[in-house]
Amino acid sequence: MAILHLHRHSPAEMSPQAPSIPQVFGGTDKASADKTSSEAASSIARFFADALIFNFIDQCWFTCTGAQLAACTQVIRESNTATRSSAALSSIQAHRRLELLLPTIKGVAAYWPGAEAVFNLFSGLLDRGRFQTQMLVDNGKDTQPGSTSGIT
């Protein structure tokens, strides 16, 4: 269900022919869909992290591939949105969630060689996001409530 939600609510900039947000999964507005998508990505990350820890990734690698790709895409989207709105803390939280997803993708590489390319792609996006967030913090442009950046 989580994977379906992530694919159904992928942003229009990633899918030009995406339908408008449907009245499913508890909400009709964009904020509700974004929250549900974020929770779906977290659920996927937790499930497959457990699959890696308990060593049953070999039994679900095919499902893992698509789910992890959808979850990573959602987390990168959240990171980019946070960076664009100068919310460094939210961006850092998204980076941490992506860090939790990457080991599972690496684990899937034993069963699907393309996973290595996916791992490298999202590792590069994570590095870029960290750099952009660090620039926000260094320039004192973090606009999140409770932020102390830019205060001397």
C-alpha positions as CSV (number, residue, x, y, z in Angstrom):
1,M,0.0,0.0,0.0
2,A,2.9,2.4,0.8
3,I,4.5,1.8,-2.6
4,L,1.2,2.5,-4.3
5,H,0.8,5.7,-2.5
6,L,4.3,6.9,-3.3
7,H,3.8,6.2,-7.0
8,R,0.3,7.6,-7.1
9,H,1.4,10.9,-5.5
10,S,4.7,11.4,-7.2
11,P,5.2,15.1,-8.0
12,A,4.2,16.5,-11.3
13,E,7.7,17.6,-12.1
14,M,8.8,14.0,-12.0
15,S,5.8,12.7,-13.9
16,P,4.3,15.2,-16.3
17,Q,1.2,13.1,-16.9
18,A,0.5,12.5,-13.1
19,P,-3.2,12.8,-12.2
20,S,-4.3,15.3,-9.7
21,I,-4.2,14.2,-6.1
22,P,-7.0,11.7,-5.7
23,Q,-9.3,11.4,-2.7
24,V,-7.6,8.4,-1.2
25,F,-5.4,7.6,1.8
26,G,-7.2,10.0,4.1
27,G,-7.0,13.4,2.4
28,T,-7.5,15.5,-0.6
29,D,-5.0,18.2,-0.1
30,K,-1.4,18.3,-1.1
31,A,-0.2,18.6,2.6
32,S,-2.1,15.5,3.5
33,A,-0.7,13.6,0.5
34,D,2.9,14.8,1.3
35,K,2.6,13.7,4.9
36,T,1.3,10.3,3.9
37,S,4.0,9.9,1.3
38,S,6.6,10.7,3.9
39,E,5.2,8.2,6.3
40,A,5.1,5.6,3.5
41,A,8.8,6.2,2.7
42,S,9.6,5.8,6.4
43,S,7.6,2.5,6.6
44,I,9.4,1.1,3.6
45,A,12.8,2.1,5.0
46,R,12.1,0.5,8.4
47,F,10.8,-2.7,6.8
48,F,13.7,-3.3,4.5
49,A,16.2,-2.2,7.1
50,D,14.8,-5.1,9.2
51,A,15.0,-7.4,6.2
52,L,18.7,-6.6,5.9
53,I,19.3,-7.0,9.6
54,F,17.5,-10.3,9.9
55,N,19.0,-11.5,6.7
56,F,15.9,-12.2,4.6
57,I,16.6,-9.6,1.9
58,D,17.3,-12.5,-0.5
59,Q,13.6,-13.5,-0.2
60,C,12.3,-10.0,-1.2
61,W,14.9,-8.3,-3.3
62,F,12.7,-7.8,-6.3
63,T,10.0,-6.1,-4.2
64,C,12.7,-4.2,-2.3
65,T,14.1,-2.7,-5.5
66,G,11.0,-0.8,-6.6
67,A,10.0,0.1,-3.0
68,Q,13.5,1.4,-2.2
69,L,13.6,3.5,-5.4
70,A,10.2,5.0,-4.6
71,A,11.2,5.7,-1.0
72,C,14.5,7.3,-1.9
73,T,12.8,9.4,-4.5
74,Q,10.4,10.7,-1.9
75,V,13.1,11.4,0.6
76,I,15.2,13.3,-2.0
77,R,12.1,15.3,-2.9
78,E,11.6,16.2,0.8
79,S,15.3,17.2,1.1
80,N,15.1,19.4,-2.0
81,T,11.9,21.0,-0.7
82,A,13.5,21.7,2.7
83,T,16.6,23.2,1.1
84,R,14.6,25.4,-1.3
85,S,12.6,26.7,1.7
86,S,15.8,27.2,3.8
87,A,14.8,24.7,6.4
88,A,18.1,23.1,7.2
89,L,16.9,20.9,10.1
90,S,14.2,19.3,7.9
91,S,16.8,18.7,5.2
92,I,19.2,17.1,7.6
93,Q,16.4,14.8,8.8
94,A,15.7,13.8,5.2
95,H,19.4,13.1,4.7
96,R,19.4,10.8,7.8
97,R,16.4,8.9,6.4
98,L,18.2,8.5,3.1
99,E,21.3,7.2,4.9
100,L,19.0,4.5,6.4
101,L,17.8,3.5,3.0
102,L,21.2,3.2,1.3
103,P,22.5,0.0,3.0
104,T,19.5,-2.0,1.9
105,I,20.0,-0.9,-1.7
106,K,23.7,-2.0,-1.4
107,G,22.5,-5.3,0.0
108,V,20.2,-5.9,-3.0
109,A,23.2,-5.4,-5.3
110,A,24.1,-9.1,-4.7
111,Y,20.8,-10.1,-6.4
112,W,20.3,-7.2,-8.9
113,P,23.4,-5.6,-10.4
114,G,21.5,-2.4,-11.3
115,A,21.2,-1.7,-7.5
116,E,24.8,-0.6,-7.5
117,A,23.9,2.2,-10.0
118,V,20.9,3.2,-7.9
119,F,23.1,3.2,-4.8
120,N,25.6,5.5,-6.5
121,L,22.9,7.8,-7.8
122,F,21.3,8.3,-4.4
123,S,24.7,8.5,-2.6
124,G,25.6,11.3,-5.0
125,L,22.3,13.1,-4.4
126,L,22.8,12.7,-0.6
127,D,26.3,14.3,-0.9
128,R,24.9,17.2,-2.9
129,G,22.1,17.7,-0.5
130,R,24.5,17.7,2.5
131,F,26.6,20.3,0.7
132,Q,23.6,22.5,0.0
133,T,22.4,22.3,3.5
134,Q,25.8,23.1,4.9
135,M,25.8,26.2,2.7
136,L,22.4,27.2,4.2
137,V,23.8,26.8,7.7
138,D,27.1,28.6,6.9
139,N,25.3,31.5,5.3
140,G,22.8,31.8,8.2
141,K,19.8,31.3,6.0
142,D,18.1,28.5,8.1
143,T,14.5,29.7,8.6
144,Q,13.2,26.9,10.7
145,P,11.7,27.9,14.1
146,G,14.2,27.5,16.9
147,S,17.1,27.7,14.6
148,T,20.2,29.4,16.1
149,S,22.1,29.7,12.8
150,G,23.2,33.2,12.0
151,I,23.1,34.3,15.6
152,T,26.4,35.6,17.0
